Amino acid sequence: MPKNKSRTPNKKMINAVVDEHSQANYLYEHTDIQVKIVFVDGKALVGDLLGYDQFTLTLLVKGKRVLIYKSSVKYVHKAANQDTGLQGGT
């Protein structure tokens, strides 16, 4: 029996790739517009999404660049108002 079996990706691997691309597409569509980022602790930060990579997001908040780890983010959505800065949570 040959040692090199044909490896087919399992369903879990395929879902991970699809999820990663979905996240990349969503962030790409929101780049250079004002977004609201809600953290896992309930606090929110509003600013312009400048860029992103595998582990981080970069925002422009009140003229300063802010680096945010994705692991601390609960969700990201388009900002409803023009206020910027840190907003308290519950």
Phi, psi and omega in degrees: 000130182290146180285329182274089176281149176291118181266122174252140181295139178279169184300323180297317179295318180296316179298322179297318180293315179298315179300318180297318180290324178297316178296317180297318179296317179298312180294323178299318180294334182260004178291139179070019171233166183280127180235159173247123178253124178255128182272166181297336178273001176098345178286157182230152178228129181247131178186180179274127178284113181271323182185178182201161171218198186299326187242346187225162171237147176241124180242153171254111183238117180050044176082001180242142176280135180235128178261126183236131175281133181300330181296342180265000185262131175275309175201165181230135174210167180296135182290138181278328182236179184266005178292142176237161176109184183279133178241135183292154178242188180267000000 
